[in-house]
Every structure is written in C-alpha cells, then in structure tokens.
C-alpha cells in the first residue's frame, strides 16, 4: 500500500482489490482465524517467490506493483540483532516473563541511558529476543537506531529502509558486534579443529549454504592473516547476511 496508515477514501487504491475481497471472505468463512489467514498468505506461490529479476516483467512493472517477484528486503534492526545472537550461539529463546534492559540507567538531574556499558552489552540476561527489550521513548538504542529501528516516540506504519556507511561501520565496530564475532569464532573452533571446516561451518551458519571454492579460499586466506574473529565480522557485514532474497 502507498498509504499504509490510511485505508479510507483519502488513501491510494489497492493494487489487488479482488484478492483482498477473496481473503476477506476466506477469513470470514474460516472462523475469523488469523492463523488460517497467515497460513494462506505464507504458503502462496506469490509469497514464496525469489527476488530474481525478469527484464520482460521489469519493463512493464518496474515498481513490482503486481508482485511478479519478491521485493528484496533488509532485515529489520531487531532481526539483525537476533540473527547475530542466533549464529553466535548465544540467543536465549526463553518465552514470556519480564523484559530486559539494554541500557544502564542513572537517575541524575537529567536521566542517563548508557547503551554501551559492558554490563549491558555482554550479559546473558540481554541475549533474549529483542521483542522483550525495554524501549526508552526519549533515547533510542544507537545501534538499533542506526539500522532504521522505528522511533518509539511516534507512530510508524512503515519503517524507512536506508543504506548508509554508518550502518556498515556499526556492523563492523559496535561493541555488541565485536563480542558476538568472538563468540562465533569460539563456536566455530568448538565445531571443528581445522580452519577449512571452520570456514565451511561459518558459511552454513551465516548464510544457510556451503561456500563456493573461491569463497572458501578467500575467507580462509583472510582468516589466516587477520584471525577467525575478523572473518566472522566480515560475514556479519555481508549483504547476504542482512538482506533476504
């Protein structure tokens, strides 16, 4: 939708009105079950398309309004954080219960929220999914904000997605990323004693596929020169890691 916060007459018309009508009827006739509706959507051929380009279709519908392919998308800020934790082996999947704070709070004349204190960037209690993190409306988490996390102080029907040099620097140098790269390195070394197998495992964990011979040789040479932890930082900063095709 061009106007996701306005479904009335002032908003733009939907691109697939007949589909919306069919989904509404299907939703009504199946007990108004959101689970059923979501299943219908995610199992559809359209939803499961790749983002592969087709010059013929692109010439007719460059904006992909008719959904002839998937729109390539970047992981949201929280998804990046959770994915890094999952790959490093530190993600805590415990559900429910109280949330956690990704900051150190100091009640002074002006309240201070420190997001870089070691006791909040490297604690098992903070390794839960980001959905359980407390949000401070007035002071955003700098790392998540850099990755276009929605401002909790305003309504955001659709997030902006930007590509900036600052994001690349954050993925390479943020204290959270540095520590998780170390944890991933430790995990890889525990999985295999050989450098070649460690690179194979790193690609499988980060990209869900084995590396090509050229990729394996290049990353192996880099790891031997700069260290396995540095190689893990590279994988975290790769387009294939932060984008969904």
QUIVEN-V825181 format. One record per residue. N is the residue number from 1. RES is the residue in one letter. NEAR is the number of other ideal C-beta (glycine too) atoms within 10 Angstrom. Layout:
# QUIVEN-V825181
<<N,RES,NEAR> <N,RES,NEAR>>
This chain:
# QUIVEN-V825181
<<1,X,13> <2,X,11> <3,X,13> <4,X,11> <5,X,10> <6,X,12> <7,X,11> <8,X,6> <9,X,6> <10,X,7> <11,X,13> <12,X,11> <13,X,9> <14,X,13> <15,X,15> <16,X,13> <17,X,9> <18,X,8> <19,X,13> <20,X,11> <21,X,11> <22,X,12> <23,X,14> <24,X,11> <25,X,10> <26,X,13> <27,X,15> <28,X,9> <29,X,9> <30,X,13> <31,X,8> <32,X,9> <33,X,12> <34,X,8> <35,X,9> <36,X,14> <37,X,15> <38,X,10> <39,X,12> <40,X,16> <41,X,11> <42,X,9> <43,X,9> <44,X,11> <45,X,6> <46,X,13> <47,X,11> <48,X,9> <49,X,13> <50,X,10> <51,X,13> <52,X,9> <53,X,11> <54,X,11> <55,X,6> <56,X,8> <57,X,13> <58,X,13> <59,X,8> <60,X,9> <61,X,14> <62,X,8> <63,X,8> <64,X,15> <65,X,10> <66,X,12> <67,X,14> <68,X,15> <69,X,17> <70,X,16> <71,X,10> <72,X,14> <73,X,12> <74,X,18> <75,X,17> <76,X,17> <77,X,22> <78,X,17> <79,X,15> <80,X,24> <81,X,26> <82,X,19> <83,X,16> <84,X,26> <85,X,21> <86,X,13> <87,X,22> <88,X,23> <89,X,16> <90,X,17> <91,X,16> <92,X,14> <93,X,10> <94,X,10> <95,X,9> <96,X,5> <97,X,8> <98,X,7> <99,X,11> <100,X,18> <101,X,16> <102,X,22> <103,X,19> <104,X,15> <105,X,14> <106,X,11> <107,X,7> <108,X,7> <109,X,5> <110,X,6> <111,X,11> <112,X,12> <113,X,17> <114,X,13> <115,X,21> <116,X,13> <117,X,15> <118,X,10> <119,X,10> <120,X,20> <121,X,21> <122,X,17> <123,X,13> <124,X,9> <125,X,11> <126,X,20> <127,X,20> <128,X,19> <129,X,18> <130,X,20> <131,X,9> <132,X,15> <133,X,17> <134,X,11> <135,X,17> <136,X,16> <137,X,9> <138,X,8> <139,X,17> <140,X,19> <141,X,22> <142,X,13> <143,X,22> <144,X,22> <145,X,15> <146,X,19> <147,X,26> <148,X,19> <149,X,21> <150,X,19> <151,X,13> <152,X,13> <153,X,12> <154,X,7> <155,X,7> <156,X,14> <157,X,10> <158,X,11> <159,X,14> <160,X,7> <161,X,11> <162,X,11> <163,X,11> <164,X,11> <165,X,7> <166,X,10> <167,X,19> <168,X,13> <169,X,12> <170,X,21> <171,X,22> <172,X,15> <173,X,11> <174,X,20> <175,X,15> <176,X,22> <177,X,22> <178,X,16> <179,X,17> <180,X,24> <181,X,25> <182,X,16> <183,X,19> <184,X,26> <185,X,21> <186,X,15> <187,X,18> <188,X,24> <189,X,14> <190,X,11> <191,X,15> <192,X,13> <193,X,8> <194,X,9> <195,X,16> <196,X,11> <197,X,12> <198,X,23> <199,X,26> <200,X,19> <201,X,18> <202,X,25> <203,X,20> <204,X,13> <205,X,18> <206,X,20> <207,X,15> <208,X,8> <209,X,10> <210,X,13> <211,X,18> <212,X,10> <213,X,8> <214,X,8> <215,X,14> <216,X,16> <217,X,13> <218,X,15> <219,X,22> <220,X,18> <221,X,12> <222,X,15> <223,X,21> <224,X,11> <225,X,9> <226,X,12> <227,X,13> <228,X,23> <229,X,17> <230,X,14> <231,X,25> <232,X,30> <233,X,22> <234,X,19> <235,X,19> <236,X,21> <237,X,18> <238,X,14> <239,X,10> <240,X,13> <241,X,17> <242,X,20> <243,X,13> <244,X,13> <245,X,10>>
